[in-house]
Amino acid sequence: MSSTAVREAAVQLVKTLQKFPQERIKHLVSFRDSQLERFKPIAGLETTGTDSTKKPTLSDIKDIINRTSGPLGLQKDLLKKVQEALPQEQFTAQTIEEQNKSLNNIMSNKYKTYYDVGNKLYEPQGNPLYYKRLLDEIEGKTKETFFTALRTVVFGK
Amino acid sequence: KNELESPEELARKSQLTSQPIDYSNNAPVNPKKKRPLLSDSKYESQAYQLPKWKEALGEMVIRIFNLDMDKVRAGPIAGSYYYALCKEQGLQFENEPLSETAKFFYEDLKLPRTFSQWFQITVLHEWILFVRMRAMPFKYGKNYQQKLVDRTFSDIELRLFEEMNVNSGRIADQYLKDFNSQLRGAVFAYDEGFYTDDATLAGAIWRNLFGGRKNIDVVHLEAMVRYVRSQLYVLSKLSDREFALGKFKFVPPDEVVYKLSPSQEAVMKKAVIEKYEAMDRNPDILPSEKSKLSYKN
């Protein structure tokens, strides 16, 4: 039966998706969660899972909205429409396997490894700590203080 | 190595037929009169030839005031040449055939043909250039970034008025503010993805370029990750001098970027060094062609 093949493939895809890393900071939409929601019904699994569909708390939402006036590069008005419209999709086992394969390629860091740009771009000459500071801040390792922020504004780095 | 295909081939391989949700509400780009690619100024039109006396005067001014050409060049290279490059990638007008690159974005990746989608494509390409600009000496790189951003917003403002028929300054300002926050959000998200891993980069591309849509084709997403990383790879092999002189072009999506072998890279570097060494040694070099940026990195 082809429908069992589709389901099997979707189960595999859901397994891969569950391994997809969580975002370091919360955005209004999450790739992992939206795709789990999309493929779980096809895999015959409950969509109201426990861990993946945690509702953002009020402080999460406030945090997202306060970061920028338009939350981090999202097109606000479009986003709502997109999320509301639920597409009717036809999948075959083959198309789902393709999705899974691409997802695995992405998660194995294939392109970052193959197209390695080296420290020339990761520790750029003009501002060697740029990415490190950015990531430390995101991960909460070091917090930018008022003075480091002021320094960045005045001197640009 | 041979299994590698171009981003476009990869995207076309996908059998998934789901149509993207049509959320292209009401804003096709269909101007009565198109704006020139860069500006109305004759100096930026391709056909314009600077009269010899003006050229000589310019060279004299540069020599007398000992102008730092690396700084001056940010305008014509980053603000003009690189902006045009980024702008062209996703440029489209309703009822007009798409360019080869635009076909990749709008047909293969099924992105909606709207103004804000064009902006997202432009921002992605600008960010790719920002990554390289950061690796230039600080004051020059910063200046290049600044000129590129300045130009982006002055052009968008004109496009909104003249091509999108926005006729209220207040509304245009709102759009510009919105585009500005989209730019900052996108650059931040792409930076994080670039430095960490492909999964994060894919997430950033999904949220920004694909508008966070649920029925994304992951094969398309993979194609974009490959596209972005391959452009950055090419940029990482370019010296400051070449990049600052505008010797870079985006690799079209239907072409494959193969990694250079160490010997190929050595040959390439040697040729570049010879070329610019000869140029710097040439006593007849024009003041406007001078540069102190490294051609060895």
Interface residues (C-beta under 8 A of the other chain):
Chain A: F20 P21 E23 R24 H27 L28 V29 S30 F31 S34 Q35 E37 R38 T68 S69 G70 P71 L72 G73 L74 Q75 L78 L79 K81 V82 Q83 A85 L86 P87 E89 Q90 F91 T92 Q94 T95 E98 Q99 S102 L103 N105 I106 M107 S108 N109 K110 Y111 K112 Y114 Y115 D116 V117 G118 K120 L121 Y122 P124 Q125 G126 N127 Y130 Y131 L134 L135 I138 G156 K157
Chain B: K13 S14 Q15 L16 T17 S18 Q19 I21 Y23 N25 S116 V131 R132 M133 R134 A135 M136 P137 F138 Y140 G141 K142 K177 D178 S181 Q182 L183 R184 G185 A186 F188 A189 D191 E192 F194 Y195 T196 D197 D198 A199 T200 L201 A202 G203 A204 W206 R207 N208 G211 G212 R213 K214 N215 I216 D217 V218 V219 L221 E222 V225 R226 R229 S230 L232 Y233 L235 S236 V257 K259 N297
